Amino acid sequence: MTAGPVMHPAPVYLDANATEPLRPEARAAVLAALDLVGNPSSVHAEGRAARRVLEQARATLAQACGARPQDVVFTAGGTEANALAIRGLAPGRRVLAGATEHPAVLRAAPDATLLPVLADGTLDLAALESALATGGPALVCLMAANNETGVLHPIAPAAAICHAHGALLHVDAVQAAGRVPVALDGADSLAISGHKIGGPKGAGALVLRAGVDVTPLVAGGGQERGRRGGTEPLPAIAGLAAALAAAHADIGTPARLAALRDTIEASVTALAPEARFPGRAAPRLPNTTSILLPGVPAETQVIALDLAGVRVSAGAACSSGKVGASHVLAAMGLGADAACAVRVSLPWNAGADTAERFTQAWAAMHARLARRAA
């Protein structure tokens, strides 16, 4: 008698901060926009139909962020939106950036002065005040939520300090959008990425405060009010707007994800009291936890969990597959252990069994490591 195929459970995807699964509303919007033949800049009927979709998407983002539609600039993603803000607002200003910022910000401003964070991962507001007290006009770059720990930075107080010293504030809201309420909140610009909220890859936006303008990175035919040349990728933009609208309508998701996150942390603590959770003392995104296992390299943990069908990551997903010490955790004062944490980021569609599946895989990994150490 021939044995049947061995059935394995479906993988558990817990890397939403790298990219979220596509939301059905976004998929529908993308497919509908793909059928529009017109260029949004054309004046004939097909062009006007495409333009209506583009402007509806712009209005959706503006409403969500507390901005005017004319101050929303579509880009190819969060990296471009950050670069457009930094290079478009920085001329004549020195750049200050939080020490835990995403590489998309730090590499766009390689000469930036880094602002320290407290042990819980939040920006040291006293250090910001001190840095702005001397040195002339500045552009401050601060993420709304950290991609590794989920820590939420105090944007409104930071904006007040910046403006009191005549500085501009750019906020990288790529991880926060769709997970917590996001608005300019006193900032001068704000970056969003579509695939981080369940939209397609290839679309993002820079939202500007009224009266603030940027020098374009890409010159072209005058699209986006001259701020970003090139024909707009309408399907991706439509999907971005649909995903953001769906995320805002799904009011129960944050509490559900926070409960799953807390269950995971409690289970890991019971299995390994030595485990730590960087950033847990601060306000965090509901879907994110950083799990630090002292003495065990992050790469070892990521591979072990991947082999067990559980997908997590270590650090940002923009480093060509490299796993090393986290600059975020190093800035939080974790020393050598900055290379020993994995990020678990729950997607919007995480199931009720997610915490159990993760815990089983993590427990098996921990038991193997303990046996090897014995």
Secondary structure, 3 states (H helix, E strand, C coil): CCCCCCCCCCCEECECCCCCCCCHHHHHHHHHHHCCCCCCCCCCHHHHHHHHHHHHHHHHHHHHHCCCHHHEEEECCHHHHHHHHHHHHCCCCEEEEECCCCHHHHCCCCCCEEECECCCCCECHHHHHHHHHCCCCEEEEEECECCCCCEECCHHHHHHHHHHCCCEEEEECCCCCCCCCCCCCCCCEEEEEHHHCCCCCCCEEEEECCCCCCCCCCCCCCCHHHCCCCCCCHHHHHHHHHHHHHHHHCCCHHHHHHHHHHHHHHHHHHHCCCCECCCCCCCECCCEEEEECCCCCHHHHHHHHHHCCEECECCCCCCCCCCCCCHHHHHCCCHHHHHCEEEEECCCCCCCCHHHHHHHHHHHHHHHHHHHHC
